[in-house]
Amino acid sequence: MCGIVAYIGDKNPLPIIIEGLQRLEYRGYDSAGIFLSNKSENSTTKVAAKVEDLKLEIEKKPNFKATVGMGHTRWATHGVPNQENAHPHLSNSGDLFIVHNGIIENYDVLKKELIKREYTFYSETDSEVLINLIEETQKQEQVKLGKAVQIALNQVVGAYGIVVFDRKKPDELVVARLGSPLAIGLGKDSFYVGSDATPFLEYTRDVVYLEDSEIAILKKGKPIKVRNISDDIEVDPYIEKLKWNLENIQKGGYDHFMLKEIFEQPQAISNALRGRLLMSENQIQISSLTEHENKFLNARRILIIACGTSWHAGLVGEYLFESFLRVPVEVEYASEFRYRNPIIFPDDVVIPISQSGETADTLAAIKIAKEKGAFIFGICNVVGSSISRETHGGVYTHAGPEIGVASTKAFTTQITVLSLMALKLGELKGVIGKVKFHDYLTELSQVPDKIECFLKNTNNIREIATHYHKSPNCLYLGRGYNFPVALEGALKLKEISYIHAEGYPAAEMKHGPIALIDENMPVVVIATKKGHYDKIVSNIQEIKSRKGKIIAIVTQGDTTVKQLADHVIEIPESSECFSPLFSTLPLQLFSYHIALMRGCNVDQPRNLAKSVTVE
């Protein structure tokens, strides 16, 4: 949620910040603003609208050569979305400016104290409280800006990613984070700041990802200086080399990022398999898993913690690990896990899953599990993210940048990685025999090509969508490995088309949902041949007898369900354990086409953000 972009150097910061904010639009926002400055002039522009509107407002103002600037896209927490609450915010003196992601939980106490000291507030935000707290600290302690920020942050409770500027120190930016990600790009005598690295991909490959409770001083022409906020110890920052390129985050001829990312899934899954699935050697090689394999083989149980789409991938992981490793698995919503007193044993393995690696609830759950002595093995996509640093080991999915808010390739690459892990551990434990193991590897290696073939002929999905884009409700049913896919399909429809949809295990239909079935209720049924096929056919017959409209996802060559369903989408044949990699594809496209027909913003659905980095 929210997006930060900042620059200090010799280039014109305006185009850098505007384009950077546009690249961060996927995070979700309701207002935008920018601050520009040089040694004699300052300019602030804010709108309760989109970045494109911000750009138009800036064009109305006199142009001047700036050397530093910061921009922000805001997701409203404290205060409604309006121009006054948009960032940047300034202190009462007019000297200090801030952009802030996160939530200051004790802002009200701090605000009351500052009001006693005759501070005036012009917005409803916690961010304006923070910048005035920094100003008051600077006055009281008689310290430089960096030290004032550090002292002030030790007084706040909550989460933050901030950039602070003092117009009296025009060659310096102060950056800090706790729970809200910030990346710092290192240029020649210049610095770039972003909520992630996408705003500055074309300018530098060298990036420092601030750790929690770190503050950085960025002075033009000087090396970066990083300190720990709480203990004031200087930190030697680790400089990473970016591997993504600008092409990765552009639409590449597709109308929407979501569509592009759906069609990128063959390549994304290939990347997740590359260097890990070694067919010539008939083995799976994941170095981080090998290093910690005894933790898994001797585990009392496996706990998978995640949110949203990643939670659905975790449910598929439950089936995989219980089938191949024969260890009990529990899949937890991180947002619930963190707020109860969970029972965790030292011989538990906890697997947090997150596309961004910055999900606030998942990070909080990791902290709890670590405190109780569990081994933490993370699965995430973004290199250098918080989850990758907070876990004992882990695997990257290598899906590449996912810009569309509704996850697509993140889901299938997470399942791919979980499949690799489960197969490798199952082989080590002796649950999977050599012949069966080879068969599974062969089949998994063929998944990208099969998906590529499927995606070449999907026009029928758009045609099916024309029948149901005005439906107010939709049911999704699946069994076994495809029950989580039913949940994920329903989530996709809700997210981007705003149609109410629910996913259920097909066997649960008689326990309530069947009451909803009539001639106006579309029911999406995942009816692949492998896994409870006869039972699914019976469910379909029950729906038909109540005049429900059936959209069936079937295995190529199916004849039985074709005679019963109103619409059929064929997917490649596979073992049941790999079927979610195929059955989810038509559901993604179905949601996409329905959303387009309803006039919805596919890449930026209302009220949603790409990564939930605050509660």
C-alpha positions, 0 to 999 in steps of 0.5 A: 500500500502507498508508494514512495519515490524520491531523488537527489542528484544532478538530474531533473527529479520531476520525470523520475518521480512521476514515472516512478509513481506510475510504476507504483500505481499497482500498489493501490492509492487514492491520492498523489503528491510531489515536492520539488526543490533546489537551493532557492525554490520549493514546489508542492503539488497534491491531488485527490486523484491519479498520478496522471492528474498530478502531472497535469496540475504540475504542468500548470505551474511555472517550471524551475530546475530542481535537484531534489524531490519526493513523490507519494501515492497515498492509501487512506488510513488516517483521514479521508482521501482529499488534497489536504491529507495527500502527501507530502506533508510539511512541518509548522515552520515550513522547513521540513517535508515528509512522505510516509508509508505505514501507520503511527499507532500512537499518533493521537498521544503525540498529537495532543502533546504537540498541540500543547506546544502550540503546533497546528495541524492542517490534515487528519494524518498521522504523517503530519504528526510525525513531521512535526514531532521531528521538527520539535525534536530538532528544536529541543535537542539542537541536533542535525536532521538525521539525529532528530529523525532517529530520536523521534522514531524511537518515540513512535509505535507503528510502521513506517517507511519515510523520506524527510527533507529539510529545505535548509539542507538542500543536498540531503535526504533522510530515509528510514523504515520499520515494517514498510519496505524501502529500496535505495538506488545508488547512482553516480553522486546521486540517490534514488528511493522507492517503495521497491526498485521498479522506479529506478530500474533504468538508472542503476543496478546497485540497490540497498534494501533498508532493514527494519529499524534502519535510517540512511543519510543520503547526501549528494556526492557522498557515500550512503550512511546507514545506522540502526535507529534504536542502538545507534550503531553504524551499519555496513549496507549490503549492495545488491545487483538488480536482475530485473530490467525495464522490459519486465515492468512494461506491458509488452503489447498487452492491454493490461498487466494482468493479461501479460502476467497470465501469458507469462506463466509458462516462462515464469514456471520455467524460471521456477524450475530452472536449475532445480529440476534436473531431468538428465540427473533425475533429481531435484536440487534446491540448495537451501532445502538440502542444507536444512532437509533434516529439519523437514524430515524430522519435523513434527508438523509443517505450518504454512502461513500466508494471506490471500492468494498465497494462502490458497497456494499454501492449501495446495501445499498441504495436499502435496506435503501430506501426500509425499512427505506424510507429515501433518500440515496446517495452513494458517491465515497469518492475520489470525495466527498472529493474534492468538496464542498459537501452539508452536513446537521447536521441531515444527517447520513454518513456511511463510508464503508471500509474493512481495515478501513484505506482507505485514501479517505474515512478517508478524507471524514469522516473528512469533514463530521464531520466538517460539523456536520453530524453523522458518523456511520462506517462499517469496518472489522479491529478492531482498524482501523482508521475508527473505531476510527474516527466515532461516532459509527459503526459496525464491519463486523467480516469477519476475515482477508482478504488477497486476494487483490480482496475482496470477503467475505468483500463484502458479510459481508458488505451487511449482516451488511447493511441488518441487519441495514436496517431491524432493522430500518425499524421495528423501524420506522414501515415500516416493519410489524411484520410478514414480519419482521419475514420472513426476519429474517428467510430467512437471518438466512438461508443464510450461509447454502444456500451458503454452499450448493451452494459452494459444487457444482461449477464445472460448473463455471470452465467449463464455464470459459474455453470458455471465458478466451481468451475474450478481453471484457465482459459485466455484466447486472443486475437490481435493487439490482443486478445492484451493483452486475453487477458492482462488477462482472465486477470489479472482472474480471478486477482486477484479469484477466485484461480483460476489463469488464463493469457493467450496469443496464440492462435497460441501454443496449439500451442506448449505450452498445447494440452497442457492442453486437456481437458473440464475446461478452460474456454478464453475466446477473443476471436474478433471479426470484425476481425483474424485471424478465420479463424485464431481459428476454426481455434484454436476447432476445435482446442480443440473436438476436444480437448473443451475448453469454449469461452467466445467473445467475438464480434462482434454477429451472428456465426454461425460461432463460435456453432456451435462455442462452448459459450457466446457473449458478443456485443460491438459491432462495431468496427475491430480497433484499438478492439476492446479497449475492448469485448472487455475488458468481458465479461471484467471482468464474468465475473471479477466474477461468478465471484469473488462465487460463490466468496465472494471479497472483490471490492474488496479481494482478498487479498494485493493493494494498489491501488497498489504504492508500495514494492518 
